[in-house]
Every structure is written in C-alpha cells, then in structure tokens.
Amino acid sequence: MRLRMLLAGLVSAGLAFAAAAQAPANPLVIKFSHVVANDTPKGKASDFFAKRAAELTKGRVKVEVYANSTLYKDKEEMEALQIGAVQMLAPSLAKFGPLGVREFEVFDLPFIFDNAEELHKVTGGPVGKQLFAKLETKGITGLAYWDNGFKSFSANKPLKTPDDFKGLKMRIQSSKVLESQMRAVGALPQVMAFSEVYQALQTGVVDGTENPHSNLYTQKMHEVQKHMTLTEHGYLGYAVITNKKFWDGLPADVRGQLEQAMKDATAYANKIAKEENDGALAQVKASGKTAIYTPTAAERLAIKKAMVKVHKEMESRIGKETIDTVYKATGFDPTKL
Ligand code: LMR
C-alpha cells in the first residue's frame, strides 16, 4: 500500500515537473481590468477566460484579472486600454458614449428589449458588428458581447409610479440616454463611477440607483437601499475589448487560441448571467434589508410610457437608423403602447 502511494506520488510529481518544464518561463501577460466583484457574471466570465486562455495556449499566455476597480475605475480604464497600460476590459455598453461611439447608447434606451433573446438578435447581428467596426477607429478591437441582465430601480422609498421618482438624486453610468431616462420621470441624474456608488448611497450623496441584481448585491447596495422595484426597464451588458495594436501584434496561433478561449468564455457568461442575477435577488430577499416590489402590469406600463419618449429625444444622438434597425430586429413599436 505504502509503495503504491509512493509510486503514485512520484508519478504525479513527475507530471507536474513535466508540465512546469513545458510552461514557458516568460508568459505573455494580459492585464484584464474590470470594476465589478468576482462573484458576478462578468467576474466569473473573466476568470473563466483566464483559465481557458492558459489551457489553450499551454501557458504561453497568462491573463491577470483585476476585479472590483482594483487597478482602474470606469473612466481611467478606457484610457489605460488606449495607451496600452492594460490589454483587456469589459466595460458596460453604457460606457462607450464618452469615447465618441454614441451608437452604443442604443442599448441604454429604456424598455427597448423585452428579454435577452431580443438583445442577442442585435448583438449577434449586423448592429453588433458595425459597433465593433466603429471601435477600430479608436484603436480598440471588440471581441465579444457578454450579458449581465435587466436593471431594477432602488431607493430609500418605494418606487411604484413615475411621480415617485420626482426630485430623487439617482446615480447613473456615464450615458446621455440614462441621463434623459431619469429626467423623463423628474429625477436628478448623477453620473458616478461604479466604485463610488455604495458610499454615495450610504452617505446620501445620491438617493437611489439602477442596476442588475448581481451588481446591487455584490456591492452590498441592498444594505443602504430600503426599497427595490423589479422594473426590468433596461438592459446592462458588456463589450469585451482589447487594444487593437496589441491584438494585431500577437502571433497568429496565440490569437487564434485566445479567440477560442473568448468564444468559450462568452458561452459561459451568457449561460450563467440569469442564474447569477436570480441568485443575487434571492440573497437580497433573504437579507430582509430591502423591500422588493414587483410592479403590476399597469404600474410598469405607466413608467414605460413616461420613459419611452427618450427614444425619440435621443434620435439625433444615437442615429435614427441605428434605433430603427434595433426596432426591426426586436419587433419593438413605440407607437403601440
Ligand atoms: C455600473 O457602472 O453600474 C456598471 O457598468 C458596472 C458594471 O460593469 O457592471
């Protein structure tokens, strides 16, 4: 028995030695920075990508994931990517407007998607490709679209009607569409980096916010928000992006392996996103700290009617053609509410 264990030990030590001997001493390092917790759809998918990249390149590439704004915050990370200080990011689609690619804000339009299937028709179709083509002019290559989910509103008072939002300071991402969405119900939008939201809610710098449940829960926002309304009024997802010069300069075989790793990570991300958000909502419920309200169909419609006017308002910014293409793909008709 002892001898068998000894032999097994020697064999596994030998295998580990062989693997270590094969792994290159100086792997190519990819810094992948993001702003959310590890335990979210984006956090898990970026870790998955790192693991898959190591497997497929046999250790030639090491992806270092920096979560929770530990390396860069929202605004800085885009600049860091462009100057090559990091090689990969996965910002939410709402964060591309300030880069000058305003068409991305079509994804922020309230109530434009009813579900993830409609959204995938757009990201997986010509619009998704055209948007990535626009990024190339900014020195950025788009690699994939990853889901998070649909947003809920939260505040320290119940939000059931458009009037309930009046005068509330609501934190938003840096998107003109989201700004206009909040103004449509009389709220006062405040652009703020994701890393600062918890404290701003805690200290009353802002009264409320919107986010998918996984973000709300993992940042502990539910501890400082007494009410949440499951409006699912808008979508929040990501574009995984890389520095174009870096990407184009990779050896072709490595680039191909990383593309495969990204394909696998994308399938994983989009598979777990809903489960993660449902799980987070269950945790918020279990905490007993936040009253969760599901609006009636009539209440949701009233909020929808108040906010959908933003689509028309934003035509000149996003482009009517882009909005119409999305309407066509999803079947959304703003005149039929
Ligand atoms: C936010 O700023 O609310 C989100 O974009 C954070 C994220 O990356 O999910």
Boltz pocket constraint, residues with backbone or C-beta under 6 A from the ligand:
constraints:
  - pocket:
      binder: B
      contacts: [[A, 35], [A, 36], [A, 90], [A, 91], [A, 92], [A, 148], [A, 173], [A, 192], [A, 193], [A, 194], [A, 210], [A, 211], [A, 215]]
      max_distance: 6.0
